[in-house]
Amino acid sequence: MDCRKYRTLISRELDGEAGESERAGIARHVESCAPCAAFRESVRRAASIHGGMPWRAASPTLVASICAAALESREARAARGWLRFALPAAAAAVFVLGFWVGSLMHERYGGESASSLASGAAGLELEYLDEYPPGSFGDILAASYEGGLE
Amino acid sequence: MLDDAVLMERTAAGDGEAFRALVERHGTAAQTFFLRLVRNVEDAEDLTQELFIALYRSAGRYRPDAPFTAYLYRIASNLAASHMRRRSARPAQSLDELAEAGFESATGRHEDQPEKAFEGREMRRRYESALARLPSDWRIALELRVGRELSYAEIAAAMGKSVSAVESILVRARERVAAEMGEGGRRE
């Protein structure tokens, strides 16, 4: 006998998912199969115990606390949503402002500062070249830098 | 009475009263679902709150072509499974402890018939201990079917499994419970 198949059918029968012909097949099978008859009895008893397990009504306090928490979470999300756009917008504004101020500064002081930087660098170079003792390798190199070797 | 799908649509639009109606309609079933799985009143309350907040946040994603109970218990099953995996710091309470704490019981407590009451308690204890040894998704499937009376299709949608997988889980769970309780006989 295919008890595996009938156990599946017994479970379906208990759940109200078995058709009429399946129920008739189970009835015929359990007449001649004591273990499946015992299984059928056991699952029915278990379902009855399960149905009688404790339950608990949601108290008005719990309902109120859930509704308040949901509202709070909506407000928090709305605030987060606002920040999501506000922060990049603020960063972009700072960047644009910085760029604009930089352009203005360049327009007003840009040429002057560039030439002073160049002369400063030249001064440094000369000071550096002047430090070599006469006749040293550095001095020869400095001479070649300034006018080329004769 | 407004349909669950309509209440979800209104909840998504920010209607707090519609959301309250959903909590009032499904709060008891959801809390009982958690209570029977996690066996601790505080944990069950916390999970019920988490469930409805998740439902509230996802209201805009709900599509009315899916049954609402399957949608609700999909979130609930995930919450319960993850709670059972990480194990609560709070101790699990037995069915008797919960019954003594004054929780409702559908079958009554046979206070006028002590022998029946004892027998009932003994059976309940054996059933409870057999249930506790089942894998968590088997327990969830049993609770969804026997406790919440969801159809196989709804359980499949709630658990993200096929109908045949749900059917197979239920048979195996029942065979295991029958064997643990010393009932059901050997298969031929």
Interface residues (C-beta under 8 A of the other chain):
Chain A: M1 C3 R4 R7 T8 S11 R12 L14 D15 E17 C33 A34 P35 C36 A37 A38 F39 E41 S42 V43 R45 A46 A47 S48 I49 H50 G51 G52 M53 P54 W55 R56 A57 A58 L62 V63 S65 I66 C67 A69 A70 L71 S73 R74 R77
Chain B: G14 G16 F19 R20 V23 E24 G27 T28 A30 Q31 T32 L35 R36 V41 A44 E45 T48 Q49 F52 I53 Y56 R57 L95 L98 A99 F103 E104 S105 A106 T107 G108 M123 R124 Y127 L142 E143 R145 V146 G147 S151 Y152 E167 S168 L170 V171 R174 E175 V177 A178 M181 E183 G184 G185 R186 R187 E188
